[in-house]
Amino acid sequence: MFSFIFLLCMSLQVFGNSTIKARISSIDYPLPPENETLIFLDTGLVIKTRKAKDFLIKKALNELSHHEYFFTFNQNRELIEMKSTQNRNTKVELLFFNNFDYVPTTIESLALTRKYFREARYYDKESQCFNRAMVWTYEWWRRHSLRSNKILIFFTRNYIRRYNFEWWFHIAPLVNVMDEGVVKERVMDIKYSNGPLPIKAWTDLFMKGNPDCPIVDRYSDYADHPYEGDCYLQRTHMYTYQPADLQMYEAWGYQKNDFALKEVQQAYREAMDEIVTIDEEGRGHEIF
């Protein structure tokens, strides 16, 4: 019934406590009669606490994009402990563009799209969706010069509270395909499907009741309406790593025009257990 709840950015441990390192993206304070505060982490995970006025949490909220913490939580995703890592944010390699022109590749056929899907590597381990998506899009670009997109699904706070849902976003590659003379979009979520999927078929994998998720153009169209509906979708280019990129673009106009190599390396480490080096053209090779 609710097995879909576990099908997102990574799997939690079934027994015992878990600890992850993350930053806080936002906090949802409860309205009566509820008394659980929801903490939205930049990994996509949602954890819970009843210590809504805890000083450390309030302090962390004021440092949303500046500081990492170790979060320890139980199998119900209830916060047990929160410790500072004492490491400040790594500078992200961004350039400023007023007019960023990104044109995705249109793959010539659905058969070729399926071929790209089948060649994508998947390492069966606990991993985060944004790291898997980065590896897949990077390798398609490296091997085929394929400029793909990505698509994010954002789960509203009403939906998260209604179903005790543990994620607030999920991300996967999105490609344009020429099919019977028409350009169509297909989601390439290697972990959760057997082939390229239409967007609605993809969202139905994760949504209870299969609601329609409206597509928004700006991150704030979701963030400013977190209690409306069940879900939102947003398209973006292949260089996007996490929702923070969308926030930074909308707030300050900072836009990536290439892969941020530190993010690519982090994606390989986390999703594939591989260390990569990158050459001057960004084409890279693996070191095991």
N, C-alpha and C positions, 0 to 999 in steps of 0.2 A: 504493500500500500504506500508507505511513505519512504520506500527505498530510494526514491529520487532525491531525497534530502542529502544523501551522501555523495551525489554525483557532481561534485564541482571541483574547486581549485585544488584540493588535496584531501586525503582521507585522514581522519583523526584516529588516534589509538583507541581501541575498543575498551581496554581496561587500563586502570591507573591514571596518573596525571601526565599531561603533556606540557612542554615548554617550547615556545617559539620566540624568535626575535623579530620585532615589528615596530612600526610607527602607528600612531593613532590618526586615522583620517577624520573621524567625527564621533560624536557621542550623542546618543538619544536618551534624554532623561524621561522618566516615566510620568504618565498622567494617572491620577487615581482612577480605579482602585489598584492599578498595577504598581509594583514597587521595585521592578528590576530595571537597572540602567543597562543599555546596550552599548558596547564599545566596538566601533567599526575599525578594523585594522587594515593597513595598506595591503596586506596579503589577500584580502577579501573575506577573512574570517570574522564572524560576529561572536564575541564573548559577553558574558553577563556578570553583573555585580549588583549587590544590594547596598553597596557603600557609595551612594550617589554623591555624597558631599566629602568623600575622602580627599584630603589635601593633595596627595600625589596625583590623583586622577585629574583634579581641577588644574593643577600645575601643568600636567601633560597636555591638557586641552589647549593651553596657551602656547604650547610648543609643537603644534601638530606636525609640521613638516621638518622640524629641526632636531628631533631627538628620537633615539631608538630605546626600547625597553625590552626586557625579558618578561614575557607573560606566562605564568604557570596556571593551568586550569584543569579541572577534572573532566570526566567523560560526559558530563552534562554541559560543558563549556562554561562553568562557573569559575570566576576568577579566584585563585587562591593567593597568588603573590605577584607583585609587579615590581621589577627592579630596573634601575637605570643602567644602561650599558656604558655610560660615560663617553660614548663616541658620537661626535657631531656628524651631521649629514655630509656625505661625500658630494663634492661639487659635480653636478650633472653637466655633461657636454652639450650645451644648447647654443643655438645661434638665434639672432633676432631677425624675423622676417615679417614685413607688413603684408606682403602678397606671396604666400607660399603656394606654388602651383604643383600639385601632386596628381599625376595621371596614372591610375592603375592599369596594368596590362589586362587586355582581354584575351583569355586563352581560346585558341581557335576551335576547340571542340570539347564536348563533354567526355569523350573517350580519353583525350589527353589530360583533362582535369582528373579523371579517375586514376590515370597513371601517376600523376604527381601525388595524389592522395596515397596510393599504395607504396610509393617509395619513401614516404615520410617515416622517420624513425620514431618508435615509441619505446621507452624504457619503463618496464613495469615496476614502478616504485611510487611511493608517496611523493608527489611534486605539486607545484603551484601552477595554476592555469596560465598565468602571464609568462612564466618561464618556458613552458612548453610551446606556447604560441610564438615566442620570440625565436626559439630554435627552429621551428618549422618554417616561418617566414624567411628567416635568415638563410636557411639552406636552400630553399626554393630560389631565392634571389641569387645566391652564390652559384648554383648549378645551372639555372635556366634564365637568369636575368629577369625573373618574374617579380613584378612590382604588385604585391597583393595589398589588400586592406585587412583590417581587423574589425570585429564587431564586439561590443560589450552589451551584456544584459545586466541591468541594475534591478535589484529586488527592493521594493518599497518597504518602509518600516512597518506598515500595516501587515504586509505579507509575512515579514520576518516574525513579527509577534504572533500572528494567527497560527502559524505552523511551526513555531520554535525553530525557524530556519537558521542554518549556521553560516550562510554567506550573504554578502551584500552585492557582490558583482561576480561575473564570470566573463572571460574573454577568449576568443578563438579567431583563427584566420578566416578571411572572407575574400572570395575571388569573383571576378567577372568572367563569364563563360559565354561563348557564342554557341547557341543551341537552336537548331532549326531556324536560323536566320535572325534570332532575337538574342540580345545580350541579357543574360540572367545572372543573378547573384547566388552563389552557393557557399555554405559554411563548411570549412574543412577542419572539423573537430575530431582529430584522429583517435582520441581516447574513447569517445562516447558514441561513435557512429561507424558504420561499415563503408561509408562512401560520402561524397559531397551531398549536402542537404539544403533544401530551401530554408530560408530563415525561419518560417513558421514551424516547420517540422523540427528544426533545431531547438527552438524555445519550448516546444511541447515535451522535449526530453526532460526538462527541469521544472516545469510549472504545473502545480496541482490545478486540475480543471481546465488546462490548456487555454488560458485567456490570451487575447490579442495584446501584444506589447507595443505601444506606440513608439515610433522612431523619432528621436529628437535630434536637433542640430547642435545643441550646446549642452555642456555638462550641467549648467545651472538649470536647464529645463527639467532635469531630474532632481538635482540637489535642492532646488527651491520648492519642490512639491513632493516631499518624501512620504507623505501619507495618502497620496491620491493614486488609486488603482493598485495594481499588483506588480508591475514591471515596466521598465523603459529600455529601449535599445538605442545605441549610438554607434555610428560608423566612424572609423578613423583610419589613418594610414598605417603601414607596417612598422614604422619606427616607434609608435606608441608602445610604452612598456606597461604602465599602470595608470589608473584614473588620475593620479597626480599630474601627469602630463597634460591632460585635458583641462584641469583646473588652472595650471600655469599659463597655458595658451590663452584661455579666456580672460584671466585676471591681468596678465602682463604682456601678452603677445609673444611669449617665448615659444618657439616652434622648432622641433627637430627636423633637419633636412637630410639626415643620415642615421644609420644605426649608431647608438652610443656604445662604444666598444666595451666599456666596463659592464654595461647591462647585458650584452651578448655573452661575455665571459661568465657573469653571474648566472645567466640562464642555463648555460651548459653545465656548470657546476651543480646546480640545484636539480635540474630536470634529467640530466644524463650522467651525472657523476664523472664528467670529463673536464679537463683543463684545455683551453684553446689558446693559441697565440694568433694574432691578427697581423697580416702583412700590410704594406702601405696602401694597398687598394681595398683593404678591409675584407679580403676573401678568405683568409684564415685557414688553419688546419688544426686537427685534433692531436693532443698529446695525452696518452692514456697512462 
